Amino acid sequence: MSRSENGFKKSGQKSSKKSASNTQVRDWSIRGAVAVVLVIPLVLALQEFGIKQAASGTAAAWREALRSKSENADLVKSEFDRITVQGKPSMTSGKAEANTVAAVTTNTYVWKGMVRSYTVKVLFGLGNDPPVEAIEGP
């Protein structure tokens, strides 16, 4: 073998080593990108699930408190306000729309998720400490 052939083989061997290390770096880059693409939707789904659970759990606690009262005793606003609200909903108060119960005012609680919003309406009757008439929502 001549010197030029020998030199050619050596440089060819060096370039294959470099391409092998470039391939390894590229493989890890692809793996990292795939992991990020899989983790982001998972985190968003878990966050959405937590918000939905907070809305459902709060509504269930309110309904249970309303059911636990006897027929002669009403769940009044002062007692209702002591029930823990899960999560961080936004709350608006206003006049009740036309409804089948004798509600005068309504508190609307909205838990906002990335995909959708979960709304629970609490309808109150008349009085200084009005009774809870109905709970609408998840």
N, C-alpha and C positions, 0 to 999 in steps of 0.2 A: 504494500500500500504506500502510496505517496503521501507526502506531508499535507497536500491540499485535501485529499480524501479523508485523511485522519482528522484534520481541523474541521471539516464539514460535519463529520459524525459527532464530534464533541459539541459543536454549537447546536446541532440538532437535538442532542440529549439535553442540553441546558434549556432549550425552549420548551421541551416536553415537561420538564420539571416545573417551569414557570406556569405553563398552562394548567397543570394539575393543581397548583396552589390557587390559581385564579378560579378554577372550577369549584374548589372547596369553598372559597369565599362566596362565590355566586350561589352555591347550594345553601349556605347558611343565610344568605340574604333572602333567598326565596322562602326558606323555612320561616324566617322572621316575619316576612310580609304575609304569609299564609296564617301564621299565628295571630297577627294583629287583625287580619280580616275576620278571623273566627272569634276572637275575644271581644271585639267591639259590639257585635250584635248580641252576644251573650250578656254583656254588662247592661246593655240597654233593655234587654228582655227581663233581666232580674230587677232592674229599677222599675220598669212598668208593672211587674208582678207585685212588688212591694207597695206601690201606690194603690193598685187595685185592692190588695189585701187591707190596707189602711182604711179605705173607703168602706169596704164590705164589713170589716171588723167594727168600725165605729157605728155603722147603721145597725148591725146586729146587736150591739150593746144597747143602743137606744131603744130598739124594738123589745129587747128583753126587759129593760126597765119599765117600758110601757105595759108589757104583758104582766109583769110581776105585781102591778098595782091591782087592788081589788076593784070591783065594779063601783063601789061607793067612793073610792078615793081616786083622784086624778094625779097623773104625773104633771106637776106644774113646772113652769119655766125655771124657777130658782133651783129645784131639784135636778132638772134636765141639764142646767149649766154646770153642775158638779161632775157629770159623767165625762171621763177622759176622752178627748178627741185624738185619734191616732194620726200621725203624719202632720202636714202643714197645709190644710185647705184654706182657700180664701172664702170668706163668709160675707154674704150680703143679706140685708133685711129689707122687707118691703111689704106692701099689701098683698094679701092672698088673691089669686085669680079665682074665677068662678070654679067652685068645686062642690063635691057632694057632701062634704063635712062642714061643720059650722066654724070654719077657720076664718080669722080676720087678718092675721099677719103670717108671714112666712120667713124663715131663715133658710137661705140656700147655701150649702157648703159644696165647694168644687175642689176636687183634687186633680191637678193637671199633670198628666203623664206625657211622655214623648209622642205616643201614638194617639191617645184619646184622653178625654176628661171624664171623670166620674163624679156625678152630681147626686146629692142627697138633699131633699127638701123636707123641712120640718114645719108643719102647719100648727099654728097656735090659735086658741079661741080668744074670747073676751076676758077682760079683767086686768087688775094691777099685776097679778102673778098668774098669767093665763095658762090654762091647761094645754098639754100637747094633744092635738086632735088626731094627727096622722103623720106618718113618716113615709116618704116616697123616695125610692132610689134603690141602689144595688143591694 
